[in-house]
Amino acid sequence: MLDILHALLLMSMLALAFGVQQVGADLGTMIVPDDYFSIQEAIDHARPGATIYVKAGIYLEHVVVDKNGLRLVGEDRDTTIIDGGGTDIVVYVVANGTVFSGFTVQNSGCKWTDSGIYLDNSFDTSVSSNSVINNNLGIYIYESSNSILRNNNMVGNRYNFGVYGFDFRDYIHNIDVSNIVDGKPIIYWINQTNKQLPTNAGYVAIVNSTNVIVENLTLTKNWQGMLFAYTTNLTIKNVTATNNMDGIWFLDCSDCSVYSSNSSYNSWGGVALVGSYSCFVTGNNINSNGEYGIFLSNSSDNMFYNNDFMNNRRQAWLYGFNVNTWDDGYPSGGNYWSDYGGADEKSGPAQDEAGSDGIGDTTYVIDSHNKDRYPLMKPWGPSPSKALSINIVLYAIAGIGAIIITGGICLKKIGKRPSTAKMKRYHEMRELRKHRMHRSIMWFTILGLLIMLWLVWLSIAVYGWGNWGFVILNIVFFGLFILFTQFKRRIGRLSASVYLAFVIALYAEMYGFPLTMYIIMWLFGYRNVYTLQYLLAEVIGEDLFAFIFHLFILPISIIVMLIGILLIIFGWRKIYRAKNQLVTTGIYGHVRHPQYLGFLLLTLGMNVQWITIPTLMLWPVLVVIYYRLAKEEDEELGKKLGEEYRKYKNKVPMFMPRVRKSEPFISKEQKHR
């Protein structure tokens, strides 16, 4: 019996020693790749509380942290890289007390919540000094609490940052302004009173606060542009929330006001109120959101009026019990709904009096408890944005300048009406025809430029897809320039066909169906990349791209298009007057083929303004075709006119005018005049 007891005691001591040895080893520092080849392998062999030190390198793996108290520390945030290879979540934390620091986390998948770093039901986790780039969602905190975020840089993600949960504790985190999204700080306030938010925020969350003012912000590419939870007495004014998952999200809030703001082009929705009451939403643009314009869940006693709900998949989406007011009475009216099908033939509070008043005669019904009694027939429309105002001014300057130049040239040619003596001396009918022709060209050019500028301005003012009438209008206008060319050669007809295909492809995508956007979404997972220029926004950020696009790209494209139109028209004028003779004066004294150059510049300007995959492929084809057409004309005229044309060809370039001034070429006909 004693021997048995000794044996049992010895076995217990050995087991205890073995256990202590194992715990001691696991609570030490494990080094990747020295001790374990991958980070996940080290986690799998670690015990809670261990430290895993990861040396610099690229680790192609998906990391799941499922043990409490682990410390994952990278050697250097710029050179210690965890790469998800474009699939799934890269770092998934489902444990408590985790420390994750010193890594670059990149290339998640592009599904719903595929993230760089995902905290799921994780408490007291610290995430610090990481670079989170090129993911579907940078850092996502879901149903977690007491997370600590410091010095994380999120850039180039479809959505940089987001927090979501169902309880009060899910929104209690320690997140300061050292965390950056696309160059702007995260503002995450808890328990704040009587404060105004700074205007440089890149992400906004206000939790358990009161009397907070938020205004003059632009918030893009986050899970929510703005998150307000358990907060009262909020004022939100002149805020733009675009290209987020959700624009503005209220959770258990009251006495909030949102006005003169823009929540549009968000992947999921514009404005959401969940368990919120006594809020005023007025004078806002809620446009082209992927799932809903406004979402209400068990939210009552709110008021919505003078908002523009346009082109949202569901203008209003209601869940649970909601009783709200959707107008401000008569004559202030309700909201503009782009899918409203009623007429405006009556007026008055009961819409039973003669005459229209800009308010629909029938109610816009959302459900039995939510009705807009006075739907607006036209967008309520806040004042134009600064970018639109700048564009209008730039287009006006460019248009006025072009018209002055055009008019000046034509008026110089027209001059005074030829005198009777001069008309007799220089064949009165011929001179009169010239006079009328110049006058017609002047007015045609001015009218054409005005129409073009009107189309450009209108294209910004009414921008949106499915506008096939506007597609046809642009195709017809720009297609008319084909009439200024000749169709005698087969290649000439080919050039006209390719040019027309270019115009159709451009405007069909611009206002009809955004094919390029869907191709880019399919290939790369990016959303809201309407043209190839918008890929630049994924690199330099939305704000800088918008500044460059509106102040440089658009004006330059308009100027290039105007120059192209002028070359086409004035080239045609010279050819028309020449009556099958060699033209060497005017614009033909600088380039031999100004019309072909004009078409290339016109289509180049269109491409600069709105680059799509089809137009990017067609423009080089146009260059080759017009070059071949110019070469054929040179050969034909060389055979027909001989030495005279060869001298002209040697002196005047094909497309690019010489910078250095030279003596103009004078043909034999000109010498004899």
Summary of the structure (lengths in Angstrom):
residues: 673
radius of gyration: 34.1
end to end distance: 138.1
largest distance: 147.1
contacts: 2279
relative contact order: 0.04
helix: 39%
strand: 26%
